[in-house]
Amino acid sequence: MRVTTAFNRLLSLPGARVTEVCFEDARLVVDVALLRRRLQCPECTFSTAACYDTRPVFSTWRHTDMGRWKVLVRAGLRRLECPTHGVRVEAVPFARHRSGFSRDFEDLIAFLATKTDKTTISRLSRVDWDSVGRICERVVADGLDPARLDGLVNIGVDEVSWRKHHRYLTLVTDHTAGKIVWGAEGKDTATLDAFFNELGESRSAALQAVSMDMGVAFNKSVRAPGHAPQALICIDPFHAVKLVGDALDKVRRITWNELRQLPDQAAARKFKGARWSLLKRPENLTDDQSATLRQLRNRGGDLWRAYRLKESFRAIFAGDLDPDETVELIDRWCSQASRSRLAPFVKAAKTIRKFRDGVLAAIRLKINNARAEGLNNHVRLIIRRAYGFHSPRAALALVMLSCGPIDLVLPHERTTI
């Protein structure tokens, strides 16, 4: 078998044939020629038989390694004149536009980026981390189907921090598919407005429910004319329970600061460690935390009343009540909290009344942000693992590769033997 024939089968480059193989220092250079005669614009579907000119230098792409050898694919390309984009170098079927890597290599790197850390990828593939980010962006731009926004009925909207200093990504999840279908940098009303602008009025009108937290920015965008004012806003009960837990923690801090003013500082120091005894579920407490909770119960006062309010509110969402019973108990709890003379709980009750309909809608429809929160935990994990991305586009590309509707196909899975 000739060397060129062997490498045609080994590389399996679509639309190209190997013409020459050359071994150099730690790398293998493979010259190829395109099979098609017509020139294809790399940015649109325009093709022509007319050649504008020929590039005076070879174009080179990094391909998947063969053992310790780096494989470089080299080809002489022509240029064409596209009526839309002007003079462009012709597209090649085995590489993406403006990339110095083959599709096989980029798909492999994108897959590794979703599974391991940057040091491992850089050492294994011998490419720098910035190149990994750009590769992820190209793979997502090429593989993200615009039709992913078709047929959306129930969606979840949430934000996740991707860098320090309040740098956020807004992510939209399809509850039916269980995948993130859209994302952008930011977490304000304008960010979600961009989603609805891309979705369009006809598809926005088909939305039936939108789950979110208690922030006003996303609510304002959903309710805007031409967006989805007909959709039910579903507030995850988790956020309501968290709000009450935060109110309990504020009462705890107030009580601790009062104890700090006493001559006996031992009580304040001992009380400082009571935070998790109050905030954790009773069944999850350690023996020491249970003992601390019993001491707090014996002490009584505002803090124990606040703890009882927190536990009674959490019990409402245990899942053993029907919607009508839940409505009655939420209203009764809000009245009790408003009369408690505990300022954090009075404020929490006011907020819960404001978002009461959204919480009840989430219970009736059994739609909440639990799936979105679960995906967000996965997003936080991959962002921490991918520490070093300085571009929100690269971070968002990694999110879409890991949690989005893109199915990465590795080279050996795509090649037919």
Secondary structure as the mmCIF struct_conf table of DSSP 4:
data_model
#
loop_
_struct_conf.conf_type_id
_struct_conf.id
_struct_conf.beg_label_comp_id
_struct_conf.beg_label_asym_id
_struct_conf.beg_label_seq_id
_struct_conf.end_label_comp_id
_struct_conf.end_label_asym_id
_struct_conf.end_label_seq_id
HELX_RH_AL_P HELX_RH_AL_P1 VAL A 3 LEU A 11
TURN_TY1_P TURN_TY1_P1 PRO A 14 GLY A 15
STRN STRN1 ALA A 16 GLU A 24
TURN_TY1_P TURN_TY1_P2 ASP A 25 ALA A 26
STRN STRN2 ARG A 27 LEU A 34
BEND BEND1 LEU A 35 LEU A 35
BEND BEND2 ARG A 37 ARG A 38
STRN STRN3 LEU A 39 GLN A 40
TURN_TY1_P TURN_TY1_P3 PRO A 42 GLU A 43
BEND BEND3 CYS A 44 THR A 45
STRN STRN4 SER A 47 THR A 48
BEND BEND4 ALA A 49 ALA A 49
STRN STRN5 ASP A 53 THR A 54
BEND BEND5 PRO A 56 VAL A 57
STRN STRN6 SER A 59 MET A 66
TURN_TY1_P TURN_TY1_P4 GLY A 67 ARG A 68
STRN STRN7 TRP A 69 ALA A 75
STRN STRN8 ARG A 78 CYS A 82
TURN_TY1_P TURN_TY1_P5 PRO A 83 HIS A 85
STRN STRN9 GLY A 86 VAL A 89
HELX_LH_PP_P HELX_LH_PP_P1 GLU A 90 ALA A 91
TURN_TY1_P TURN_TY1_P6 PRO A 93 PHE A 94
STRN STRN10 ALA A 95 ALA A 95
TURN_TY1_P TURN_TY1_P7 HIS A 97 ARG A 98
BEND BEND6 GLY A 100 GLY A 100
STRN STRN11 PHE A 101 SER A 102
HELX_RH_AL_P HELX_RH_AL_P2 ARG A 103 ALA A 113
TURN_TY1_P TURN_TY1_P8 THR A 114 LYS A 115
BEND BEND7 THR A 116 THR A 116
HELX_RH_AL_P HELX_RH_AL_P3 LYS A 118 SER A 125
HELX_RH_AL_P HELX_RH_AL_P4 TRP A 129 GLY A 143
HELX_RH_3T_P HELX_RH_3T_P1 PRO A 146 LEU A 149
TURN_TY1_P TURN_TY1_P9 ASP A 150 GLY A 151
STRN STRN12 ASN A 154 ARG A 163
TURN_TY1_P TURN_TY1_P10 LYS A 164 HIS A 166
STRN STRN13 ARG A 167 ASP A 174
TURN_TY1_P TURN_TY1_P11 HIS A 175 GLY A 178
STRN STRN14 LYS A 179 GLU A 185
BEND BEND8 ASP A 188 ASP A 188
HELX_RH_AL_P HELX_RH_AL_P5 THR A 189 LEU A 199
HELX_RH_AL_P HELX_RH_AL_P6 GLU A 201 SER A 204
TURN_TY1_P TURN_TY1_P12 ALA A 205 ALA A 206
STRN STRN15 ALA A 209 MET A 212
BEND BEND9 MET A 214 MET A 214
HELX_RH_AL_P HELX_RH_AL_P7 VAL A 216 ARG A 223
BEND BEND10 ALA A 224 ALA A 224
TURN_TY1_P TURN_TY1_P13 PRO A 225 GLY A 226
BEND BEND11 HIS A 227 HIS A 227
TURN_TY1_P TURN_TY1_P14 PRO A 229 GLN A 230
BEND BEND12 ALA A 231 ALA A 231
STRN STRN16 LEU A 232 ILE A 235
HELX_RH_AL_P HELX_RH_AL_P8 PRO A 237 ARG A 260
TURN_TY1_P TURN_TY1_P15 GLN A 261 GLN A 261
BEND BEND13 LEU A 262 PRO A 263
HELX_RH_AL_P HELX_RH_AL_P9 GLN A 265 LYS A 272
TURN_TY1_P TURN_TY1_P16 GLY A 273 ALA A 274
HELX_RH_AL_P HELX_RH_AL_P10 ARG A 275 LEU A 279
BEND BEND14 LYS A 280 LYS A 280
HELX_RH_3T_P HELX_RH_3T_P2 PRO A 282 ASN A 284
HELX_RH_AL_P HELX_RH_AL_P11 ASP A 287 ARG A 299
HELX_RH_AL_P HELX_RH_AL_P12 GLY A 301 ILE A 316
TURN_TY1_P TURN_TY1_P17 PHE A 317 PHE A 317
BEND BEND15 ALA A 318 GLY A 319
BEND BEND16 LEU A 321 LEU A 321
HELX_RH_AL_P HELX_RH_AL_P13 PRO A 323 SER A 338
TURN_TY1_P TURN_TY1_P18 ARG A 339 ARG A 339
BEND BEND17 SER A 340 SER A 340
HELX_RH_AL_P HELX_RH_AL_P14 ALA A 343 LYS A 354
TURN_TY1_P TURN_TY1_P19 PHE A 355 PHE A 355
HELX_RH_AL_P HELX_RH_AL_P15 ARG A 356 LEU A 365
TURN_TY1_P TURN_TY1_P20 LYS A 366 LYS A 366
TURN_TY1_P TURN_TY1_P21 ASN A 369 ASN A 369
HELX_RH_AL_P HELX_RH_AL_P16 ALA A 370 ARG A 385
TURN_TY1_P TURN_TY1_P22 ALA A 386 GLY A 388
HELX_RH_AL_P HELX_RH_AL_P17 PRO A 392 CYS A 403
BEND BEND18 GLY A 404 PRO A 405
HELX_RH_AL_P HELX_RH_AL_P18 PRO A 411 ARG A 414
#
